[in-house]
């Protein structure tokens, strides 16, 4: 079974590499095939970051155009989906910054404080009654209600799997600040999800 799974991963990686090579030569069909498998997940992420469908769609189109124009810079050090997602999220963050100057946030401001406590992984229990798709929807909606500073940290680390250093660089903050925002964002998220999933919800699970 493990060998079969490994073979499927290798085959998928090989197909992606072939599509990237064709797209780099200007093959639009190959590029569309590359992005088609990631479109829905990427749009869901952008919807959370942007806060509305119109901006998410605009950012998606801009990101796809930039990805195609700069495809020659993709060297395969990461998955194509990771590279594309970073372009899209960066576009979303830039859009927000253009519309509203970034306000400095005192990480110890009283309005940012939430109940302290250990952030735990989701407990086995009530959430098991929901399908994976329904859980993703509920968690995505809860993340969308977080204040922007905390929402960005949760999206980049828990939804997209960036390292703390990568997420901090994308947001233009120090790693220590990123970790503080992430911790508080997770606590806020847990508070929002506990009424639905019960205690222990909203931990470090990725959606």
N, C-alpha and C positions, 0 to 999 in steps of 0.2 A: 504493500500500500504506500509506504513512504517513498519507494523508488518510483512508483507511478506518479505520485504528487510532484516529486522532484523533476521528473521528465516533463510534466505539464508546465511547470514554472519555466524550465529551460526553453521549451517550445514557444511559450508566450513571449519570453524575453527576446528570442530570436526573431519572432514575427514583428515585435515592436522595433527592433533594430533595422529590420528590412524596410519597414514603413518609414522610419526616420530617414533612412538613406534615400528612398524615393522622394520623400517630401522635400528634402534638401535640394534635390535636383529640379524642384518646381512642380512636382506632381500634387495637384490640389486634392485629388481623390485619396491619395495616400494620407495627406494631412487630415482630411475629414475622418478617415478611418481611425487615425490616431486619437483624435479628440472625442470621437463619438462615445467611447466607453467611459469617459470621465465627465461628460457634460452634466449629467444630473447631479452627481455628488458635488462638483465644483459650483454649480449654480446654487445648491443648497447652502454651501459655505458662504458664498458671496451675499446671499440673501440675509444671512445672519450678520455679516460684517457691515453691509450697506444699510440694512434696516428697511428697505423697500424694494419691490420687484423691478421698478423702472430703472433704478440705479444699478441693481444687480445685473440686469440684462445689458445695460450700456457698458458696464465694466467687463462683462463677459465678452462682448464683441470686440472691445478695445484690446483685451488681453489676447484673444485669439489672433487678431491681426498682428499684434506685436510679436507673438510667439512665432508666427509664420515668417515675419520679416527678419527675425533674429534667430531663426532655427539653426543657422550655420554656427552659432555660438554654443549650441548644445553638444556636449562632448560625451554624454552617456555616463557621467560619473554618478548620476542618480537616475531614478526612473523618470520617464518623460512626464508622467502625471505629476510628480513632485515638482519638476521644473516649471510646468505649466501653472500649477497651483500657486507657486510663489510669485510668478508674474501677475496673476490675477489678483491675489491678495494685496500685493504692492500697489497695483492700480487702484484698488478700492480704498486703501489707506490714503493714497495721494489725493483722490477725489475728495475725501472727507477733509483733508488738511486745506485744500484749496477753498472749500466752502466755508470752513470755520477754523480760524486760527487755533492751533493746539494750545489748550490751557494747561499750565503746569498744575500738577496735582500733588499736594502734600500727602505722602503715603500714610501719614498718621492723622489726617483730618478726621474729625469726629463723624462726618457724614459717610466716611468710607469704612467705619468700623462695623464689624459684624460679630456675632457671638463666636468666641474662640472655642477651639476644640480640635480634636484629631480628625483630619479628613480621611475617611475610610473608603475602601472600595465598595461598590454596590453590594448590598447583602442579597443572598439568595432568598427569594421570598415573593412579595406581592408583584414585583415587576415581571416575574416569570409568566404571568397571565397575558402579557402584551406580546405581540409579534415584534420581530426585530425592527420592521419598518415603522411600527407604531411607536416603539421606544425611541427610535431616531427622531421621529417627528416631535414627540413630547420634549425630548432633551433639547432639540434645536430651538423650539419655541421658548423654552426656559432660558437658554443661553442668550437668545435675542433680547430678553428683558434686562440683562445685566448692564450696568453702566459701561460705557465704551471702553474705558481703560482695562477693566476686568474682563469684558467680553473678548477683546482682542487677544489677551493673554491666553484665555481658555481655548479660543478657536485655534490659535497657532500651535499651542502645545498639545492639547487633548484631541482636537479634531484633525489637525494636519500632521501631528507628530514631529514638529520641528524641535530641535534641541533648544535649551534655554538660551544659549549663545546666539543661535540663528534667529529665534523669536525676538530677542532683545535688540539685535542689529536691525531687524526689519522695522521695529517700532521706534528705533532711535533712543533707546534707554539703556541703563546699566543692567547687567544680569541680576544683580541683587534686587533692583526695583521690579524687574520682570517676575522674579520668584515671589515677591510680596504681593503683586497684583494677582498672580496665578493662585496663590494660596487663598486670598480673600475672595477671588472669583469662584473658586471651588466651594468655599463655605457658603457663599450666597446661592450658588446653584443647588447645593444640597438642601438648603432651606426651602427653595422653590419646589424641589422635587419630592420632598418628604411627604407632603399631603397626597401625592399620587402613588409613589412607590414604597412609602414607609420609611422608617429610620434606616440610615445607612445609604440612602440614595444619593446620587450626585457626586460620587467620589472621583476616582481617576480614570473611570472607564472612557474609552474613546468612542465617538459616535461616527 
